[in-house]
Amino acid sequence: MSVALKEKIRNYAMTLGIDDFGFAAVADYQSPQSPKIETIFPEAKSIVVACVKEMSHVESPNPQIAMNGRLDIMEYARSTNYKISRFLEKECGARAMSVPLSYPLELTPQNSRSVADVSLRHVAVAAGLGVFGRHNLVIHPRLGPRVLFMAVLTDLALPSDPQVKEDLCTHCNLCVESCPAAALDVEGQTDFGKCIKVSQPYGLAKIIGFWMKWAGKSPDEQIKMLFTKDFFMTYQASFIGFQYACFKCYSSCPVGGSCK
């Protein structure tokens, strides 16, 4: 029964334009920092995971074009996640909860590393959609590391797909050498503090820093600060969301595509 149900769900998901699809039992999902699934959805038994390939925007030196490509995928992912969730509830008699691709996430002083409620990287590995590389991204057997994942929690009891056993990373260290933040120097770790300053230059830290400086200035100096690039970019970030400005870990990796 579970095999037929998995195929029914997989076949539907593939009609939505995704590139691959997998299943992970909640018991097989292990994330060292995220909360337990039962704290989010106590009845959850499985996680269905969709995979979509990043487009060539990650190679663009223009940050607006690069970020727009990410926003396109995020919009597509939200729609796709909703459709899969709705299919599970309407056609499979299940309960389903979609997982954010990026945000919303808990932003508090206590969660300074912005740990996700559900780690999509660890979910993807549990669902047989890839293995971790030196850059701590998941490398898909066919698509390489330029992939993003979507996930839906469900109370359907669906066994995990076989995990990838092959080491897909070439261990060339190009990702380490290309990282402008030196965030990958320690193997097996991504220094979030270093990464975020480069990958999201107009994120929360920049916003806090800007207004702290603004508060200590004279009225004339405050007016001048409102006509700087920092203010304009943080203003834009406030309604667009997190603005990713660095994709080096993706674009430098030679696996599954040309090395840039």
Summary of the structure (lengths in Angstrom):
residues: 260
radius of gyration: 19.9
end to end distance: 46.0
largest distance: 71.5
contacts: 787
relative contact order: 0.16
helix: 42%
strand: 12%
